[in-house]
Amino acid sequence: MSNYRIATLLPSATELVAEIGLAKSIVCISHECDTPTHISHLPRVTSSNIPDYDDQILIDQFVKESVKDGRSLYAVNLNLFKELEVTHIVTQGICDVCAVSPKLIEANLRGNQCILSSEVEIISLCGTTINGIFDDVMTLSKTFKREKIGKKIVTIAENKLKKLAKTNTQKSTVLMLEWLDPPYIAGHWVPEQIAAAGFDCAAGGIGNRSTEISWNEIISIDPDYIGVISCGGNSVLNQKYADTLYKKEILKNTKAVRNHNVFGFDANKFFSRPTLRVIDGIDDMQNKFVK
């Protein structure tokens, strides 16, 4: 048993720390962490300030207004870090909307309240591509002196990626949407997943942020397949969202809708979170998008 006492502030951090064999060293997790399930009983050190709306439009409006006004989307239980004698905090520097960022930690914990000791190390995971995710694994491995297991995990993942990767010979196009009201095209590692699955990415660039798109732009793109990977949604919820696209009059003449090639995916497991399971997302895509 190590002497590390780790706080993981987003699901991918919890998952990757567990992957390198330090699940027992995690002492608190975020409100969204669900993997591995055997540590789900741990104290939740974060909470969301986003109302539990069913309507994606309302969520989008709340997030945009909060960002504009400089209001945090997340709250952190400051005293819990001290009570649990946390030695390391693992968070992310990719997206202030997705989870607690280092900026929020620094502002809240190292400020006037002086709750966080200067000896506590903050590790920020910043991978925006598949190789970036591999780099995050190695960053954690080096920090916690687990380099041997980190290299082994990355090698296994690289080999799995090579076996799954296919060359696109038919040029079928795929558009992955991570939000519907308004529509957002998926970025970061998702275009890589599409290419590795053997398709052309209809919109979005590798490593780029997710961006808003109009329905008219989607009509112009006219993809062969549409995948719905709404952030935070599982396969059931995203299939429900996907089915709504068949009812949109504006999309009725697009190839994906005409040919019933609109599918929902488990975003939490395979697409939204920068974990090694994004490689399994490639396999899932290949199974649903039949060329």
Buried (B, 14 or more C-beta within 10 A) or exposed (E): EEEBBBBBBBBBBBBBBBBBBBBEBBBBBBBBBBBEEEBEEBEBBBEBEBEEEEEBEEBBBBBEEBEEEEEBBBBBBBEBBEEBEBBBBBBBBBBBBBBBBBEBBEEBBBEEEEBBEEEBEBBBBBBBBBBBBBBBBBBBBEBBEBBEBBBEBBEEBBEBBEEBBBEBEEEBBBBBBBBBBEBBBBBBBBBBBBBBBBBBBBBBEBBBBBEEBEBEEBEEBBBBBBBBBBBBBBBEBBBEBBEEBEEEEEBEEBBBBEEEBBBBBBBBBBBBBBBBBBBBBBBBBBEBBEB
